[in-house]
Amino acid sequence: MILAALLATASFDWFAYKGADPVDRAVTPAAGEYRNPILQGFYPDPSITRVGADYYLVNSTFGWFPGIPVWHSRDLVTWRQIGNAIDRPDQLDFGRIWLSNGVYAPAIEHHAGTFYILNTCVECGGNFLITAQNPAGPWSDPIWLPDLKGGIDPSLFFDDDGSAWIVNNGPPVGKPRYDGHRAIWAQRFDPIAKRTFGPRTVLVDGGVDPASRPIWIEGPHVIRKQGWYYLICAEGGTAINHSQVVLRARRPDGPYEAGPNPILTQRDLPADRAHPVTSAGHADFTTTPDGRWWATFLAVRPYHGDFYNTGRETFLLPVDWSGEWPRVLPPRTPIPLALPRPALPRDSRPAAPTSGAFAWREDFDRPTLGPEWMMMRNPRERWFDLAVKPGALTLKLRAVGLGDNGNPSFFARRQQHAHATVTTRVRLNAARGQAGLAALQNDDHWFAIAVARQDGRSVVRLLRRGGPKEPATGALVAQAPLPAGRAVELRAVAEGARYRFSYAIRPGQWRALGGEQDGALLSTAKAGGFVGAVFGPFATEKM
């Protein structure tokens, strides 16, 4: 459906991103090495499965749509996004939920020709299962799992005899003893009927050392190896005390004993180390055909203290099984940023870069946007078009803005470096409204540089929203007059906590607008939640 020509619209000719961090110059992988993280930017809670020589990985997306990116690789280092598991507006309803609610911690599994993703839609339905024959999709509508009520982070384990179990985080039996007291539960699963059955069993109450009052045992996965069932879980919360722990039993439903823990953390390292990686945990394991084990997990790269705008990212490390228990890293060991690649044939197919210094450009010359683009919550109307003006993205100006907890006319891609430059060119085709470039963490925390028109005047404006108490339309930081009817180039530059915005009436002749801005308002430390910052084109009739 093409947007009617008489509608108030904005058109964007292209959108370009370039990023490079200081660590990209300090750490250079040698031949035969790869760089961590393998997926930079807001790609948290990785879960992985192997099918023959192919690997598939999924991440959390919370209230963004489409949700749950699905990745494919053949060497564990080069990844291509092949789709999104939640790509139809009627699969889930994100409504007006907080952007850090929605789809949490998906877990992907494959068995007997069927792919499964288990997930939790926080504040929009609870725990559910979706299936597909092809991991690129289509994925089924959600199949709800009511027995898991009150829980999160379900994952699926198929035993060698074909029996299946779901493990998940849930409330403990009785009243919690302290804030953050949770439990890990197990229950049988019928893959034919696609439902849980039988008794629910507590595998872990609180954590691996209950006397220490551990918080937020979550993200469980069961692995079978040499007659033992190993249960790996995240523990300690998702901030700097995050970690990965392990327990084992002779049966899937326990009883489980704790091993030497944690098997992965960065909380035992000095805060002033160079190029720190923190908050590591939420791991999943996979194997290579030669029997070696690897772990995907999340961690963050702060630019100062505990400040980071890029969200939680996906890392890859080998798993050491030289003893009876797995270990991802010895104590007090920084996560390696360059290390030998897995012993797998290098995947030489073309792929968009996901790690290190890189650049990309979107010319809007394809019939659809790539799977990397996303929007805030589900769309309920068609407000974008790639055909009405070939070679441009056209957005409809609507009465919903960036701060309205809705679904604004805004497409976004992740900020993947602390140091990044983003540019676009926009033409506003409306008597009133604005359109431009946004840098956003959630509805309450964003910047926007926009071409605006009101009362016959054209201006370029810089807006800022630094919290829920500020106007939903943002506070005006600065503005400058523009000639009417001209396409205008817009630019945002991020340098850690420093963000700068500029515009150009003639290509390349940049003029600063608003001076240096405190970009820490886009960090998790200031904005809260579990998402990362994004950049993208937007349009709204609100001023």
VEXDREN-2710 file (C-alpha; in Angstrom, 1 decimal):
% VEXDREN-2710
k/r/px/py/pz
1/MET/0.0/0.0/0.0
2/ILE/1.5/3.4/-1.1
3/LEU/1.0/6.4/1.2
4/ALA/-1.4/8.9/-0.4
5/ALA/0.5/11.8/-2.1
6/LEU/-1.5/14.4/-0.1
7/LEU/-0.5/13.2/3.3
8/ALA/2.0/15.1/5.3
9/THR/5.2/13.1/4.9
10/ALA/9.0/13.2/5.2
11/SER/11.4/11.5/2.8
12/PHE/14.9/10.2/3.7
13/ASP/17.4/9.7/0.8
14/TRP/19.9/7.6/2.7
15/PHE/21.1/6.7/6.2
16/ALA/24.8/6.1/7.0
17/TYR/26.6/4.8/10.1
18/LYS/30.3/4.7/10.9
19/GLY/31.9/3.6/14.2
20/ALA/35.3/2.9/15.6
21/ASP/36.3/2.7/19.3
22/PRO/39.8/3.2/20.9
23/VAL/40.0/-0.5/21.6
24/ASP/39.7/-1.2/17.8
25/ARG/43.1/0.4/17.4
26/ALA/44.6/-1.1/20.6
27/VAL/43.6/-4.7/20.0
28/THR/44.2/-6.1/16.5
29/PRO/43.3/-9.7/15.9
30/ALA/46.0/-11.7/14.2
31/ALA/45.4/-14.1/11.4
32/GLY/43.4/-17.0/12.7
33/GLU/41.9/-14.9/15.5
34/TYR/38.5/-13.3/16.1
35/ARG/37.4/-10.2/18.0
36/ASN/35.0/-9.9/21.0
37/PRO/32.2/-9.0/21.1
38/ILE/31.0/-11.0/18.1
39/LEU/27.7/-8.9/18.0
40/GLN/28.3/-5.3/19.0
41/GLY/25.4/-3.1/20.3
42/PHE/22.1/-4.0/21.9
43/TYR/22.2/-7.8/21.4
44/PRO/21.7/-9.3/24.9
45/ASP/20.8/-12.7/26.3
46/PRO/22.2/-14.8/23.5
47/SER/21.0/-18.4/23.1
48/ILE/22.5/-20.8/20.6
49/THR/21.8/-24.1/19.0
50/ARG/23.7/-26.3/16.5
51/VAL/22.1/-28.3/13.7
52/GLY/24.9/-30.2/11.9
53/ALA/27.4/-27.6/10.6
54/ASP/25.0/-24.7/11.2
55/TYR/24.6/-22.5/14.2
56/TYR/21.6/-20.4/15.1
57/LEU/21.5/-17.7/17.7
58/VAL/18.7/-15.4/19.1
59/ASN/18.7/-12.3/21.4
60/SER/16.3/-10.3/23.5
61/THR/14.6/-7.2/22.0
62/PHE/12.1/-6.3/24.8
63/GLY/9.5/-3.8/23.4
64/TRP/11.1/-3.4/20.0
65/PHE/9.4/-4.8/16.9
66/PRO/10.2/-6.9/15.0
67/GLY/11.5/-8.9/17.9
68/ILE/13.9/-11.7/18.6
69/PRO/16.6/-11.5/15.8
70/VAL/17.5/-14.9/14.4
71/TRP/21.2/-15.3/13.4
72/HIS/23.0/-18.0/11.3
73/SER/26.7/-18.9/11.2
74/ARG/28.9/-21.7/10.2
75/ASP/32.0/-20.7/12.1
76/LEU/30.7/-19.1/15.3
77/VAL/32.4/-15.8/14.3
78/THR/30.7/-14.6/11.1
79/TRP/27.0/-14.0/11.8
80/ARG/24.1/-13.1/9.4
81/GLN/20.7/-12.0/10.6
82/ILE/18.3/-14.2/8.7
83/GLY/15.0/-12.9/10.2
84/ASN/13.1/-12.0/13.3
85/ALA/11.0/-14.6/15.1
86/ILE/8.3/-12.0/16.1
87/ASP/7.7/-10.3/12.8
88/ARG/3.9/-10.1/12.6
89/PRO/2.1/-7.4/14.6
90/ASP/-0.6/-9.9/15.7
91/GLN/1.9/-12.4/17.3
92/LEU/2.2/-10.4/20.5
93/ASP/0.7/-7.1/21.6
94/PHE/3.3/-4.7/23.1
95/GLY/0.6/-2.1/23.6
96/ARG/2.1/0.8/25.5
97/ILE/4.4/-1.2/27.8
98/TRP/7.7/0.2/29.0
99/LEU/10.3/-0.4/26.3
100/SER/12.4/-2.6/28.6
101/ASN/9.5/-4.9/29.0
102/GLY/8.3/-7.3/26.3
103/VAL/10.3/-10.3/25.1
104/TYR/13.0/-11.3/27.5
105/ALA/15.7/-13.9/27.2
106/PRO/14.7/-16.2/24.3
107/ALA/16.1/-19.7/24.2
108/ILE/16.4/-21.6/20.9
109/GLU/16.5/-25.3/20.5
110/HIS/16.2/-27.8/17.6
111/HIS/14.8/-31.3/17.8
112/ALA/13.6/-33.8/15.1
113/GLY/13.3/-31.2/12.4
114/THR/11.6/-28.5/14.4
115/PHE/13.1/-25.3/15.8
116/TYR/11.7/-24.1/19.1
117/ILE/12.0/-20.7/20.8
118/LEU/10.8/-20.4/24.4
119/ASN/10.4/-16.9/25.7
120/THR/8.6/-14.6/28.2
121/CYS/6.5/-11.6/27.1
122/VAL/6.7/-9.5/30.3
123/GLU/3.4/-7.5/30.7
124/CYS/2.0/-8.9/27.5
125/GLY/1.0/-12.5/28.1
126/GLY/3.6/-14.5/30.1
127/ASN/5.6/-17.5/29.0
128/PHE/5.2/-19.0/25.5
129/LEU/6.6/-21.2/22.8
130/ILE/6.9/-20.6/19.1
131/THR/8.1/-23.1/16.5
132/ALA/9.3/-23.1/12.9
133/GLN/10.6/-25.6/10.3
134/ASN/12.9/-23.0/8.9
135/PRO/14.7/-20.8/11.4
136/ALA/14.4/-17.8/9.0
137/GLY/10.6/-18.1/9.5
138/PRO/7.8/-18.0/9.5
139/TRP/7.5/-18.7/13.2
140/SER/4.2/-19.8/14.7
141/ASP/1.9/-17.8/16.8
142/PRO/2.7/-18.1/20.5
143/ILE/1.6/-21.2/22.3
144/TRP/1.2/-20.2/26.0
145/LEU/2.6/-22.1/28.9
146/PRO/0.3/-21.3/31.8
147/ASP/2.1/-23.7/34.3
148/LEU/5.0/-21.3/34.2
149/LYS/3.0/-18.3/35.5
150/GLY/5.1/-15.9/37.5
151/GLY/8.3/-17.1/35.9
152/ILE/10.7/-15.9/33.2
153/ASP/13.6/-17.3/31.1
154/PRO/12.2/-20.7/30.1
155/SER/14.5/-23.0/28.1
156/LEU/13.9/-26.5/26.6
157/PHE/16.1/-29.6/27.0
158/PHE/15.7/-32.8/25.0
159/ASP/17.2/-35.9/26.6
160/ASP/18.8/-38.7/24.6
161/ASP/15.6/-40.8/24.9
162/GLY/13.5/-38.0/23.4
163/SER/11.9/-36.9/26.6
164/ALA/11.8/-33.1/27.1
165/TRP/12.0/-30.7/30.0
166/ILE/11.4/-27.0/30.5
167/VAL/13.5/-25.2/33.1
168/ASN/12.8/-21.6/34.1
169/ASN/13.3/-18.9/36.7
170/GLY/10.3/-18.6/39.0
171/PRO/9.3/-17.4/42.5
172/PRO/10.5/-19.6/45.4
173/VAL/8.2/-21.8/47.4
174/GLY/6.5/-19.6/50.0
175/LYS/7.4/-16.0/50.8
176/PRO/10.8/-14.8/49.3
177/ARG/13.4/-14.5/52.1
178/TYR/14.9/-11.3/50.5
179/ASP/14.7/-9.0/47.5
180/GLY/15.9/-10.9/44.5
181/HIS/15.3/-14.4/46.0
182/ARG/14.2/-16.6/43.1
183/ALA/14.3/-20.3/42.2
184/ILE/14.9/-22.5/39.2
185/TRP/12.1/-24.9/38.3
186/ALA/11.8/-27.9/36.0
187/GLN/8.8/-29.6/34.4
188/ARG/8.2/-32.2/31.7
189/PHE/7.2/-31.0/28.3
190/ASP/5.2/-32.9/25.6
191/PRO/6.5/-31.8/22.2
192/ILE/3.6/-33.3/20.3
193/ALA/0.9/-31.6/22.4
194/LYS/3.2/-28.7/23.0
195/ARG/2.3/-28.4/26.7
196/THR/3.9/-28.9/30.0
197/PHE/2.7/-31.8/32.2
198/GLY/3.4/-33.5/35.5
199/PRO/4.8/-32.0/38.8
200/ARG/6.9/-28.9/38.9
201/THR/10.2/-29.3/40.8
202/VAL/12.5/-26.8/42.4
203/LEU/16.1/-27.4/41.2
204/VAL/17.8/-24.4/42.8
205/ASP/16.4/-22.3/45.7
206/GLY/18.1/-18.9/45.7
207/GLY/21.4/-19.8/44.1
208/VAL/24.5/-21.9/44.4
209/ASP/25.3/-20.6/48.0
210/PRO/21.9/-19.9/49.7
211/ALA/23.6/-18.6/52.8
212/SER/25.0/-15.7/50.9
213/ARG/21.5/-14.6/49.9
214/PRO/22.3/-14.7/46.1
215/ILE/20.0/-12.7/43.8
216/TRP/18.3/-13.4/40.5
217/ILE/19.3/-16.9/39.6
218/GLU/18.0/-17.0/36.0
219/GLY/18.6/-17.9/32.4
220/PRO/18.9/-21.7/33.0
221/HIS/20.0/-24.2/30.5
222/VAL/20.4/-28.0/31.0
223/ILE/23.3/-29.8/29.2
224/ARG/24.0/-33.6/29.3
225/LYS/27.6/-34.8/29.3
226/GLN/29.1/-38.1/30.3
227/GLY/26.1/-39.3/32.3
228/TRP/25.8/-35.9/34.2
229/TYR/23.1/-33.2/33.7
230/TYR/24.8/-29.8/34.1
231/LEU/22.6/-26.8/34.9
232/ILE/24.1/-23.5/34.0
233/CYS/22.5/-20.3/35.2
234/ALA/23.1/-16.6/35.5
235/GLU/23.3/-15.2/39.0
236/GLY/24.0/-11.9/40.7
237/GLY/21.8/-9.5/38.7
238/THR/22.6/-8.0/35.3
239/ALA/24.9/-5.3/36.5
240/ILE/28.6/-5.5/37.5
241/ASN/28.0/-8.5/39.9
242/HIS/26.6/-10.6/37.1
243/SER/28.1/-14.1/36.8
244/GLN/27.5/-17.6/35.4
245/VAL/27.2/-20.6/37.7
246/VAL/27.0/-24.4/37.3
247/LEU/25.4/-27.3/39.1
248/ARG/25.0/-31.0/38.2
249/ALA/22.8/-34.0/38.9
250/ARG/22.3/-37.6/37.7
251/ARG/18.7/-36.8/36.6
252/PRO/17.3/-33.8/34.8
253/ASP/15.0/-33.0/37.8
254/GLY/17.9/-33.3/40.3
255/PRO/18.9/-33.2/43.1
256/TYR/21.7/-30.8/41.9
257/GLU/25.0/-30.0/43.6
258/ALA/26.9/-26.8/43.0
259/GLY/30.4/-26.9/41.4
260/PRO/33.4/-24.5/41.7
261/ASN/31.7/-21.2/41.0
262/PRO/31.4/-18.8/39.4
263/ILE/32.5/-20.2/36.0
264/LEU/32.4/-16.8/34.4
265/THR/32.4/-13.2/35.9
266/GLN/34.3/-9.9/35.7
267/ARG/33.3/-8.6/39.2
268/ASP/36.6/-9.8/40.6
269/LEU/38.8/-7.4/38.5
270/PRO/40.0/-3.9/39.2
271/ALA/37.7/-1.2/37.9
272/ASP/40.5/0.9/36.5
273/ARG/41.8/-1.7/34.0
274/ALA/42.2/-0.7/30.4
275/HIS/39.3/-1.4/28.0
276/PRO/37.1/-3.0/30.6
277/VAL/34.4/-5.5/29.9
278/THR/31.9/-5.9/32.7
279/SER/28.6/-7.5/33.8
280/ALA/29.3/-10.9/32.1
281/GLY/26.9/-13.7/32.3
282/HIS/23.7/-15.3/30.9
283/ALA/25.6/-17.9/28.9
284/ASP/24.5/-20.7/26.7
285/PHE/26.8/-23.6/25.5
286/THR/27.2/-25.3/22.1
287/THR/29.6/-27.8/20.6
288/THR/31.7/-28.0/17.4
289/PRO/31.7/-31.3/15.4
290/ASP/35.1/-32.2/16.9
291/GLY/33.6/-32.2/20.4
292/ARG/34.9/-28.8/21.7
293/TRP/32.6/-26.6/23.6
294/TRP/31.9/-22.8/23.3
295/ALA/29.9/-20.3/25.3
296/THR/27.9/-17.3/24.0
297/PHE/27.1/-14.8/26.8
298/LEU/26.4/-11.1/27.4
299/ALA/28.7/-8.4/28.7
300/VAL/29.0/-4.7/28.4
301/ARG/31.8/-2.3/27.4
302/PRO/31.6/0.9/29.5
303/TYR/33.2/4.1/28.3
304/HIS/33.5/5.4/31.9
305/GLY/32.6/3.7/35.2
306/ASP/29.4/1.8/34.7
307/PHE/28.3/4.1/31.8
308/TYR/27.6/2.5/28.5
309/ASN/25.1/3.4/25.7
310/THR/25.6/0.4/23.5
311/GLY/23.6/-2.0/25.7
312/ARG/24.5/-5.6/26.5
313/GLU/26.4/-7.3/23.7
314/THR/27.1/-10.9/22.6
315/PHE/30.5/-12.4/23.3
316/LEU/32.0/-15.8/22.5
317/LEU/34.6/-17.9/24.5
318/PRO/35.7/-21.5/24.6
319/VAL/34.6/-23.7/27.5
320/ASP/37.3/-25.6/29.4
321/TRP/36.2/-29.2/30.3
322/SER/39.6/-30.4/31.4
323/GLY/38.1/-31.2/34.8
324/GLU/34.8/-32.6/35.8
325/TRP/33.2/-29.2/35.7
326/PRO/33.0/-26.6/32.9
327/ARG/34.8/-23.3/33.2
328/VAL/34.6/-20.3/30.8
329/LEU/37.2/-18.2/32.5
330/PRO/39.5/-18.7/35.5
331/PRO/38.9/-16.2/38.4
332/ARG/40.3/-12.7/38.0
333/THR/40.7/-13.1/34.2
334/PRO/39.6/-10.4/31.8
335/ILE/37.5/-11.4/28.9
336/PRO/39.9/-11.8/25.9
337/LEU/39.2/-9.3/23.2
338/ALA/41.1/-11.3/20.5
339/LEU/41.7/-15.0/20.6
340/PRO/42.0/-18.0/18.3
341/ARG/39.0/-18.8/16.1
342/PRO/37.0/-22.0/16.5
343/ALA/38.4/-24.9/14.5
344/LEU/35.8/-24.6/11.9
345/PRO/36.0/-23.8/8.1
346/ARG/35.8/-20.1/7.7
347/ASP/32.4/-18.8/6.6
348/SER/33.3/-16.8/3.5
349/ARG/29.8/-15.8/2.4
350/PRO/29.2/-12.0/2.3
351/ALA/28.0/-10.7/5.7
352/ALA/27.4/-7.3/7.2
353/PRO/30.0/-6.4/9.8
354/THR/29.1/-7.0/13.5
355/SER/32.4/-6.5/15.3
356/GLY/35.3/-4.1/15.3
357/ALA/35.4/-0.8/13.4
358/PHE/33.0/-0.7/10.5
359/ALA/30.6/1.4/8.5
360/TRP/27.4/0.8/6.6
361/ARG/25.0/2.8/4.4
362/GLU/21.3/2.3/3.7
363/ASP/20.1/3.8/0.3
364/PHE/16.5/2.6/0.7
365/ASP/16.7/1.1/-2.8
366/ARG/15.3/-2.3/-1.9
367/PRO/11.5/-3.2/-1.7
368/THR/11.8/-3.9/2.0
369/LEU/14.0/-2.8/4.9
370/GLY/16.5/-5.3/6.2
371/PRO/15.8/-7.3/9.4
372/GLU/18.2/-5.1/11.4
373/TRP/15.7/-2.2/11.3
374/MET/13.1/-2.0/14.1
375/MET/10.4/0.2/15.6
376/MET/9.1/1.0/19.0
377/ARG/6.3/-1.6/19.8
378/ASN/3.8/-3.1/17.2
379/PRO/2.6/-1.0/14.3
380/ARG/-1.2/-0.7/14.0
381/GLU/-1.2/1.3/10.7
382/ARG/1.0/1.7/7.7
383/TRP/3.1/4.8/8.2
384/PHE/6.1/4.0/6.1
385/ASP/6.7/3.4/2.4
386/LEU/9.6/2.6/0.0
387/ALA/7.7/2.8/-3.2
388/VAL/6.0/6.2/-3.3
389/LYS/9.4/7.8/-3.8
390/PRO/11.8/5.2/-5.2
391/GLY/15.2/5.3/-3.6
392/ALA/13.9/7.0/-0.4
393/LEU/12.2/6.0/2.8
394/THR/8.9/8.0/3.2
395/LEU/7.4/8.4/6.7
396/LYS/4.0/9.7/7.5
397/LEU/3.7/12.6/10.0
398/ARG/1.4/11.4/12.8
399/ALA/0.1/12.5/16.1
400/VAL/2.4/10.3/18.1
401/GLY/5.9/11.3/19.0
402/LEU/9.1/9.8/20.4
403/GLY/8.0/10.3/24.0
404/ASP/4.5/9.0/23.9
405/ASN/4.9/5.3/24.8
406/GLY/3.4/4.4/21.5
407/ASN/4.5/3.4/18.0
408/PRO/5.8/6.6/16.4
409/SER/6.9/7.0/12.8
410/PHE/10.5/6.0/13.7
411/PHE/12.8/3.3/12.3
412/ALA/15.9/2.5/14.3
413/ARG/19.2/0.6/14.2
414/ARG/21.5/0.0/17.1
415/GLN/24.3/2.1/18.2
416/GLN/27.2/-0.4/18.0
417/HIS/30.2/1.7/19.1
418/ALA/30.8/4.2/21.9
419/HIS/32.3/6.4/19.1
420/ALA/30.0/6.6/16.1
421/THR/28.8/9.1/13.4
422/VAL/25.4/8.9/11.8
423/THR/24.1/11.0/8.9
424/THR/21.0/11.3/6.8
425/ARG/19.3/13.6/4.4
426/VAL/15.6/14.6/4.9
427/ARG/13.0/16.6/3.0
428/LEU/9.9/17.6/4.9
429/ASN/6.7/17.7/2.9
430/ALA/4.3/19.2/5.3
431/ALA/3.0/22.6/6.4
432/ARG/3.4/21.7/10.0
433/GLY/5.4/19.1/11.9
434/GLN/9.0/17.9/12.0
435/ALA/11.2/15.1/10.8
436/GLY/14.9/14.2/11.3
437/LEU/17.4/12.0/13.1
438/ALA/16.8/10.6/16.7
439/ALA/19.3/9.1/19.2
440/LEU/17.1/7.3/21.6
441/GLN/17.4/4.8/24.6
442/ASN/13.7/4.8/25.5
443/ASP/10.6/7.0/25.4
444/ASP/11.9/9.2/28.2
445/HIS/15.6/9.6/27.2
446/TRP/16.5/10.8/23.7
447/PHE/17.9/13.5/21.5
448/ALA/16.5/14.6/18.1
449/ILE/17.7/17.0/15.4
450/ALA/14.9/17.8/13.1
451/VAL/13.7/20.0/10.2
452/ALA/10.5/21.6/11.4
453/ARG/7.8/23.8/9.8
454/GLN/5.3/25.9/11.7
455/ASP/3.4/29.2/10.9
456/GLY/5.1/29.4/7.5
457/ARG/8.7/29.2/8.9
458/SER/11.2/26.4/8.4
459/VAL/13.8/25.8/11.1
460/VAL/16.2/23.1/12.2
461/ARG/15.8/22.2/15.9
462/LEU/17.7/20.2/18.5
463/LEU/15.5/18.6/21.1
464/ARG/16.3/16.7/24.3
465/ARG/14.3/14.6/26.7
466/GLY/16.2/13.6/29.9
467/GLY/13.6/11.8/31.9
468/PRO/9.8/11.2/32.4
469/LYS/9.3/14.5/34.2
470/GLU/10.3/16.5/31.1
471/PRO/7.8/17.2/28.3
472/ALA/7.0/14.2/26.1
473/THR/7.8/16.4/23.0
474/GLY/11.3/17.1/24.4
475/ALA/12.9/20.4/25.5
476/LEU/14.2/22.8/22.8
477/VAL/17.9/23.0/23.1
478/ALA/18.6/25.2/20.0
479/GLN/17.2/26.1/16.6
480/ALA/18.3/27.9/13.5
481/PRO/16.4/29.2/10.4
482/LEU/16.3/27.2/7.2
483/PRO/15.3/28.1/3.6
484/ALA/12.0/26.5/2.7
485/GLY/11.7/23.5/0.5
486/ARG/15.3/22.3/0.8
487/ALA/16.6/18.9/1.6
488/VAL/18.8/19.1/4.7
489/GLU/21.6/16.8/5.9
490/LEU/21.6/15.9/9.6
491/ARG/24.4/14.4/11.6
492/ALA/24.9/13.0/15.1
493/VAL/28.3/12.2/16.5
494/ALA/28.8/10.1/19.7
495/GLU/32.1/10.1/21.6
496/GLY/31.4/8.2/24.8
497/ALA/29.3/10.5/26.9
498/ARG/29.7/13.4/24.5
499/TYR/27.1/13.8/21.7
500/ARG/27.2/16.6/19.1
501/PHE/24.6/17.4/16.4
502/SER/24.9/19.4/13.2
503/TYR/23.1/20.1/9.9
504/ALA/24.1/21.1/6.3
505/ILE/22.1/22.9/3.8
506/ARG/24.8/22.2/1.2
507/PRO/26.4/18.7/1.3
508/GLY/29.4/18.6/3.6
509/GLN/29.1/22.2/4.9
510/TRP/28.2/21.2/8.5
511/ARG/27.0/23.7/11.0
512/ALA/26.9/22.8/14.7
513/LEU/23.6/23.1/16.6
514/GLY/23.3/23.2/20.4
515/GLY/26.9/22.5/21.3
516/GLU/28.2/19.5/23.2
517/GLN/25.4/17.4/24.9
518/ASP/25.6/15.0/27.8
519/GLY/25.0/11.7/26.1
520/ALA/25.1/9.8/29.4
521/LEU/21.3/10.3/29.5
522/LEU/21.2/7.5/26.9
523/SER/23.2/5.1/29.2
524/THR/21.7/2.3/31.1
525/ALA/23.0/4.0/34.3
526/LYS/20.8/7.0/33.6
527/ALA/17.9/5.7/31.6
528/GLY/17.6/2.3/33.3
529/GLY/16.2/-0.8/31.7
530/PHE/17.8/-3.4/29.6
531/VAL/18.0/-1.9/26.1
532/GLY/20.7/0.0/24.3
533/ALA/20.7/3.3/22.4
534/VAL/19.6/3.4/18.8
535/PHE/19.7/5.9/15.9
536/GLY/17.1/6.4/13.2
537/PRO/14.9/8.6/11.0
538/PHE/11.6/9.8/12.5
539/ALA/8.7/12.1/11.6
540/THR/5.8/13.5/13.7
541/GLU/3.2/16.2/13.4
542/LYS/3.7/17.1/17.1
543/MET/5.8/20.1/17.9
END
